[in-house]
Amino acid sequence: MKKSKIIGALLGCGCMAFASAWGSAGDGSFTMADFASVDKVDIHVHINTTDTALIDQAAADHFRLLTINVDYPDFPALAEQRRVAHALVAAHPERLAYAAAFSMQGWDEPDWQQKVIQLLDSEFAHGAVAVKVWKNIGMSFRDAKGKLVMIDDPKFDAVFEFIRRRNKVLIGHLGEPRNCWLPIEQMTVNGDKEYFREHPQYYMYKHPEMPTYEEQMAARDRMLDRNPQIKFMGAHMASLEWSVDRLAAFLDRYPNAVVDLAARMGQVQFQSNQDREKVRRFFIRYQDRLLYGTDTAQNARDKGQELRHEAHETWLRDWRYLNTEETFKDPELDAPVHGLGLPRDVVRKIYSANAERWYGNPWHAAEPHAAAPTSQVSK
Ligand SMILES: [Zn+2]
């Protein structure tokens, strides 16, 4: 605890050499051998079936999970996502927590807010720890007059105020990676090239009539300006994945915001290939504001063994990048990647302590190990 505070203070005055040397020391970082035993949280997955393949792999790899419901047309209807989340969380409370979502259907009706609040009240009673809003707000949903609804629309405020009063987290996947507004050949990571080829409806470079990247970010910021007390988790690095400088400015401006790293490690690696020390400095400085996640999705059609293998490989690859100083190949980039070798204290926060703090440790209650007397849980 003390050590990381000292480093934080040093970083503030720009004394990077010491922090870097300390973090690079062999005993300062976890190794690949530590992966299996360190307690970890993947704060961004989507389990859309009651099959337990991902939960089983999480147990094998010492992960707890947050499965996030989302108003996404490629996923089952929200009612089905709710049914799955309720069943899985009830069966695996030590392993799985969930985030609810609401639909934009009925937006133009006068009782839309009231209905959404009723739904969220019921979801919180089922144990939901957060509510996710998705990029359909800002990128596809239109009101009865044909106007695109943005996230700073005042009609959301009553809903956000309800979430805040219940001390739940608002998870926002708003906008898209900046690559979405670029021609394919200028995109920085392979995953984006593939996704936007396959989802032209969300590929904004092809839709110049739609809001720009900066307009999406500005709408999100105006929403946070109006709801400064809400606990916000910017999914996918708050769509500021392309620049640790921009993300640092966002985190400085919004002290009640954290971000997850889900499905954006490639963009981080793209930056660390250009300036590794700068990216490493960012992780150390914002160690309390970053939550590990992958965006792994499990759908009914997925084969359990394949899904388990993929999830395990993704978790291992990210562990290698964040913890070791190895040079290796990541499918997101054509060039090899050099691991950040982050200090253990920083990794513990990014991998579990921040998630527990932000979400009130929803996995804790039924954890078999938690049976120990509280006096043993020392600070
Ligand atoms: Zn997701």
Boltz pocket constraint, residues with backbone or C-beta under 6 A from the ligand:
constraints:
  - pocket:
      binder: B
      contacts: [[A, 44], [A, 46], [A, 68], [A, 295]]
      max_distance: 6.0
